[in-house]
Amino acid sequence: MSNPFVIQVALHIRPECRESHRKALARVIGRVRARSECRYRHVFDSADDPDTIRFVES
């Protein structure tokens, strides 16, 4: 990849949907990271809002 880029995304999740979103992400994150064009992908909870999930990908 000659011109790498970074994507940052914040998902604002309704509190009642938080766990189902986390489970869905856990099912697909390995496949996303396995793609040859994926240099890295991190998924984490926001430090200041438990209903926000953040992604950083390159």
Backbone as a chain_set.jsonl record, in Angstrom:
{"seq": "MSNPFVIQVALHIRPECRESHRKALARVIGRVRARSECRYRHVFDSADDPDTIRFVES", "coords": {"N": [[0.855, -1.159, 0.0], [0.868, 2.004, -1.047], [-0.013, 4.561, -0.305], [-0.914, 4.883, 2.637], [-3.733, 5.209, 4.854], [-5.735, 6.441, 7.562], [-8.649, 5.607, 9.278], [-11.059, 6.847, 11.429], [-13.735, 6.077, 13.489], [-16.725, 6.683, 15.255], [-19.176, 4.99, 16.924], [-22.318, 5.526, 18.098], [-24.191, 4.01, 20.368], [-27.37, 2.798, 21.369], [-28.108, 2.3, 24.799], [-29.475, -0.12, 25.436], [-28.795, -1.729, 23.342], [-26.119, -2.175, 23.387], [-24.629, -4.554, 24.215], [-25.368, -6.458, 22.237], [-24.281, -5.287, 19.966], [-21.547, -5.36, 20.581], [-21.127, -8.137, 20.63], [-21.667, -8.775, 17.959], [-19.595, -7.373, 16.675], [-17.397, -8.765, 17.721], [-17.664, -11.173, 16.398], [-16.951, -10.576, 13.754], [-14.517, -9.177, 13.672], [-12.062, -10.566, 13.516], [-12.071, -11.573, 10.885], [-12.001, -9.194, 9.461], [-9.511, -8.139, 10.209], [-7.897, -10.067, 9.069], [-7.837, -9.569, 6.368], [-5.82, -8.823, 3.563], [-5.339, -6.162, 2.891], [-5.766, -4.78, 5.218], [-4.057, -3.083, 7.532], [-4.077, -2.516, 10.272], [-6.583, -2.765, 12.8], [-8.392, -1.453, 15.333], [-10.68, -1.799, 17.952], [-12.501, -0.229, 20.393], [-13.905, 0.767, 23.576], [-15.262, 3.957, 24.267], [-13.623, 6.183, 26.448], [-15.002, 8.12, 27.846], [-17.697, 7.708, 27.443], [-19.794, 5.129, 27.818], [-21.543, 4.154, 25.93], [-20.499, 4.478, 23.452], [-18.668, 3.179, 20.837], [-15.495, 2.903, 19.468], [-13.593, 2.875, 16.435], [-10.467, 2.352, 14.909], [-8.758, 2.253, 11.977], [-6.483, 1.106, 9.487]], "CA": [[0.0, 0.0, 0.0], [1.77, 3.136, -1.169], [-0.578, 5.733, 0.368], [-1.771, 4.428, 3.738], [-4.647, 6.172, 5.445], [-6.326, 6.022, 8.831], [-10.064, 5.932, 9.435], [-11.533, 6.825, 12.812], [-15.199, 6.072, 13.499], [-17.38, 6.561, 16.559], [-20.549, 4.483, 16.851], [-23.094, 5.86, 19.288], [-25.103, 2.877, 20.514], [-28.365, 2.89, 22.437], [-27.669, 1.439, 25.903], [-30.09, -1.454, 25.389], [-28.226, -2.469, 22.204], [-24.662, -2.207, 23.552], [-24.069, -5.912, 24.233], [-25.552, -7.126, 20.946], [-23.296, -4.714, 19.044], [-20.231, -5.902, 20.937], [-21.078, -9.532, 20.188], [-21.572, -8.773, 16.494], [-18.232, -6.958, 16.335], [-16.485, -9.855, 18.069], [-17.778, -12.216, 15.373], [-16.391, -10.196, 12.45], [-13.251, -8.451, 13.735], [-10.974, -11.427, 13.039], [-12.101, -11.603, 9.414], [-11.572, -7.881, 8.97], [-8.059, -8.05, 10.413], [-7.217, -11.04, 8.206], [-7.742, -9.076, 4.988], [-4.453, -8.4, 3.241], [-5.246, -4.7, 2.832], [-5.963, -4.218, 6.557], [-2.796, -2.987, 8.272], [-4.502, -2.715, 11.651], [-7.927, -2.316, 13.161], [-8.606, -1.5, 16.775], [-12.037, -1.486, 18.385], [-12.454, -0.021, 21.835], [-14.96, 1.586, 24.175], [-14.893, 5.33, 24.572], [-13.313, 6.363, 27.871], [-15.931, 9.043, 28.507], [-19.098, 7.374, 27.141], [-19.886, 3.675, 27.654], [-22.409, 3.822, 24.8], [-19.793, 4.802, 22.215], [-17.619, 2.246, 20.437], [-14.627, 3.572, 18.501], [-12.76, 2.061, 15.543], [-9.346, 2.974, 14.208], [-8.364, 1.283, 10.949], [-5.605, 1.51, 8.403]], "C": [[0.906, 1.229, 0.0], [1.273, 4.382, -0.447], [-1.494, 5.297, 1.497], [-2.623, 5.567, 4.288], [-5.185, 5.597, 6.742], [-7.764, 6.5, 8.872], [-10.392, 5.836, 10.922], [-13.053, 6.983, 12.794], [-15.674, 5.964, 14.94], [-18.812, 6.111, 16.327], [-21.237, 4.802, 18.171], [-24.248, 4.857, 19.375], [-26.119, 3.161, 21.618], [-27.957, 1.914, 23.55], [-28.234, 0.024, 25.84], [-29.542, -2.317, 24.248], [-26.718, -2.694, 22.34], [-24.085, -3.62, 23.457], [-24.237, -6.631, 22.901], [-24.581, -6.576, 19.903], [-21.898, -5.253, 19.333], [-20.086, -7.348, 20.471], [-20.94, -9.618, 18.67], [-20.171, -8.372, 16.048], [-17.229, -8.066, 16.616], [-16.516, -10.963, 17.017], [-17.053, -11.857, 14.08], [-14.988, -9.597, 12.507], [-12.072, -9.297, 13.235], [-10.91, -11.497, 11.521], [-11.637, -10.282, 8.826], [-10.058, -7.758, 9.082], [-7.289, -8.991, 9.497], [-7.089, -10.574, 6.76], [-6.343, -8.539, 4.733], [-4.298, -6.887, 3.229], [-5.43, -4.03, 4.197], [-4.629, -4.237, 7.304], [-3.05, -3.15, 9.763], [-5.924, -2.223, 11.814], [-8.082, -2.518, 14.657], [-10.051, -1.085, 17.058], [-11.977, -1.334, 19.901], [-13.619, 0.842, 22.288], [-14.417, 2.986, 24.43], [-14.67, 5.471, 26.073], [-14.349, 7.22, 28.586], [-17.404, 8.751, 28.242], [-19.22, 5.879, 26.895], [-20.769, 3.247, 26.483], [-21.795, 4.219, 23.459], [-18.672, 3.785, 22.013], [-16.803, 2.943, 19.348], [-13.814, 2.553, 17.713], [-11.616, 2.939, 15.047], [-8.839, 1.911, 13.238], [-7.425, 1.916, 9.949], [-5.351, 0.308, 7.523]], "O": [[1.637, 1.456, 0.964], [2.091, 5.194, -0.013], [-2.716, 5.331, 1.35], [-2.26, 6.739, 4.188], [-5.093, 4.392, 6.981], [-8.062, 7.649, 8.543], [-10.041, 4.86, 11.585], [-13.588, 7.898, 12.168], [-15.09, 5.237, 15.743], [-19.571, 6.772, 15.618], [-20.778, 4.387, 19.235], [-25.161, 4.869, 18.549], [-25.771, 3.699, 22.67], [-27.504, 0.808, 23.256], [-27.53, -0.934, 26.161], [-29.807, -3.519, 24.204], [-26.111, -3.341, 21.486], [-23.147, -3.852, 22.694], [-23.331, -7.348, 22.476], [-24.109, -7.323, 19.046], [-21.151, -5.567, 18.406], [-19.03, -7.735, 19.97], [-20.182, -10.442, 18.158], [-19.62, -8.978, 15.129], [-16.307, -8.281, 15.829], [-15.502, -11.618, 16.776], [-16.585, -12.751, 13.376], [-14.324, -9.518, 11.473], [-11.172, -8.765, 12.586], [-9.827, -11.481, 10.937], [-10.952, -10.261, 7.804], [-9.4, -7.316, 8.14], [-6.128, -8.726, 9.183], [-6.301, -11.141, 6.003], [-5.756, -7.878, 5.589], [-3.217, -6.38, 3.53], [-5.262, -2.816, 4.306], [-4.135, -5.305, 7.665], [-2.306, -3.857, 10.443], [-6.4, -1.375, 11.059], [-7.92, -3.625, 15.17], [-10.564, -0.135, 16.467], [-11.465, -2.206, 20.603], [-14.237, 1.551, 21.494], [-13.246, 3.159, 24.77], [-15.439, 4.939, 26.874], [-14.557, 7.07, 29.79], [-18.274, 9.457, 28.752], [-18.786, 5.401, 25.847], [-20.737, 2.082, 26.087], [-22.494, 4.287, 22.449], [-17.843, 3.563, 22.896], [-17.368, 3.509, 18.412], [-13.402, 1.517, 18.237], [-11.797, 4.131, 14.799], [-8.528, 0.792, 13.646], [-7.546, 3.092, 9.605], [-4.628, 0.41, 6.532]]}, "num_chains": 1, "name": "protein.A"}
